Amino acid sequence: MQTLGAKLDHVSPGRVEISLIPRPEVSQQHGFVHAGAVSAIADTAAGYAALSMMPMDRGVLTTEFKINLLAPATGECIAARGRVVKAGRTLTLAQTEVFAQSGGKERLVALLTATLMAIEGRDGIAD
């Protein structure tokens, strides 16, 4: 997230918001924020939302995600809002809505659905 220039803006149980200020380093050839950067902040928001519902001794890994890119990600800020849909002991389902913010207005640009797995007792995996 540091490489992308993304910032953790909000954390509460089952909810996380991450923002990204568009810049050329994370943009594609038409000047829109690259789908890879949009996917990265969306997946991370879902992952940390899931982690926020897990016991302290667990880590989290994404097992799969699907993202719908609905509109070009362009504006003053791109905000990814992840939330837990259903938290389980091993698997958690989360969703992230990604919004482009410009001129005080928001536009939905992507929707991600992810399945995340709790990791316990594995060397080198701690969050």
MIBA-30614 format. One line per field, with one value per residue (C-alpha): residue in one letter; x, y, z. Coordinates in nm, 3 decimals. Layout:
// MIBA-30614
code <- [A; ...] $
X <- [X; ...] $
Y <- [Y; ...] $
Z <- [Z; ...] $
//
This chain:
// MIBA-30614
code <- [M; Q; T; L; G; A; K; L; D; H; V; S; P; G; R; V; E; I; S; L; I; P; R; P; E; V; S; Q; Q; H; G; F; V; H; A; G; A; V; S; A; I; A; D; T; A; A; G; Y; A; A; L; S; M; M; P; M; D; R; G; V; L; T; T; E; F; K; I; N; L; L; A; P; A; T; G; E; C; I; A; A; R; G; R; V; V; K; A; G; R; T; L; T; L; A; Q; T; E; V; F; A; Q; S; G; G; K; E; R; L; V; A; L; L; T; A; T; L; M; A; I; E; G; R; D; G; I; A; D] $
X <- [0.000; 0.290; 0.420; 0.078; 0.050; -0.264; -0.368; -0.574; -0.849; -1.093; -1.107; -1.399; -1.520; -1.603; -1.533; -1.224; -1.169; -0.855; -0.793; -0.564; -0.482; -0.451; -0.110; 0.076; 0.266; -0.060; -0.237; -0.281; -0.227; -0.552; -0.485; -0.731; -0.613; -0.498; -0.730; -0.443; -0.423; -0.803; -0.802; -0.518; -0.689; -1.025; -0.873; -0.680; -0.992; -1.181; -0.889; -0.850; -1.226; -1.217; -0.911; -1.090; -1.343; -1.084; -0.909; -0.579; -0.365; -0.488; -0.364; -0.571; -0.521; -0.748; -0.851; -1.042; -1.195; -1.403; -1.404; -1.644; -1.493; -1.794; -1.643; -1.301; -1.134; -1.059; -1.101; -0.943; -0.946; -1.031; -1.189; -1.226; -1.481; -1.460; -1.716; -1.769; -2.079; -2.040; -1.760; -1.688; -1.428; -1.220; -1.373; -1.507; -1.702; -1.639; -1.734; -1.566; -1.721; -1.472; -1.572; -1.412; -1.450; -1.452; -1.601; -1.768; -1.948; -1.887; -1.928; -1.916; -1.633; -1.579; -1.733; -1.523; -1.644; -1.380; -1.345; -1.076; -0.922; -0.811; -0.454; -0.346; -0.021; 0.183; 0.538; 0.580; 0.208; 0.095; -0.102] $
Y <- [0.000; 0.235; 0.189; 0.283; 0.580; 0.433; 0.535; 0.360; 0.609; 0.418; 0.091; -0.037; -0.392; -0.537; -0.213; -0.054; 0.239; 0.292; 0.593; 0.661; 0.996; 0.945; 1.019; 0.918; 0.633; 0.438; 0.539; 0.364; 0.509; 0.713; 0.873; 0.661; 0.485; 0.143; -0.152; -0.321; -0.034; -0.025; -0.403; -0.378; -0.121; -0.301; -0.639; -0.483; -0.309; -0.641; -0.823; -0.580; -0.569; -0.949; -0.937; -0.691; -0.965; -1.235; -1.319; -1.138; -1.447; -1.490; -1.370; -1.337; -1.438; -1.380; -1.712; -1.557; -1.234; -1.105; -0.743; -0.559; -0.244; -0.020; 0.312; 0.472; 0.549; 0.917; 1.212; 1.377; 1.061; 0.692; 0.542; 0.168; 0.080; -0.282; -0.453; -0.803; -0.974; -1.292; -1.377; -1.744; -1.924; -2.012; -1.830; -1.476; -1.319; -0.947; -0.682; -0.359; -0.068; 0.164; 0.525; 0.803; 1.133; 1.461; 1.801; 1.675; 1.394; 1.021; 0.777; 0.398; 0.271; -0.088; -0.363; -0.645; -0.961; -1.165; -1.483; -1.460; -1.734; -1.711; -1.833; -1.964; -2.113; -2.060; -1.929; -1.590; -1.514; -1.254; -0.936] $
Z <- [0.000; 0.069; -0.286; -0.425; -0.189; -0.031; 0.318; 0.586; 0.675; 0.894; 1.089; 1.294; 1.355; 1.013; 0.822; 0.670; 0.437; 0.230; 0.007; -0.284; -0.440; -0.819; -0.966; -1.284; -1.112; -1.053; -1.375; -1.707; -2.053; -2.054; -1.715; -1.515; -1.198; -1.316; -1.247; -1.064; -0.814; -0.776; -0.718; -0.467; -0.244; -0.275; -0.180; 0.108; 0.244; 0.233; 0.397; 0.684; 0.737; 0.770; 0.997; 1.226; 1.306; 1.383; 1.711; 1.771; 1.704; 1.344; 1.010; 0.695; 0.333; 0.035; -0.122; -0.412; -0.529; -0.816; -0.914; -1.140; -1.286; -1.344; -1.455; -1.501; -1.168; -1.198; -0.965; -0.664; -0.451; -0.488; -0.174; -0.110; 0.162; 0.273; 0.492; 0.622; 0.483; 0.691; 0.932; 0.995; 1.201; 0.893; 0.596; 0.579; 0.295; 0.242; -0.011; -0.109; -0.292; -0.461; -0.522; -0.725; -0.541; -0.729; -0.653; -0.335; -0.523; -0.529; -0.814; -0.774; -0.997; -0.875; -0.665; -0.521; -0.349; -0.166; 0.035; 0.301; 0.512; 0.874; 0.923; 1.262; 1.387; 1.069; 1.093; 0.933; 0.900; 1.149; 1.089] $
//
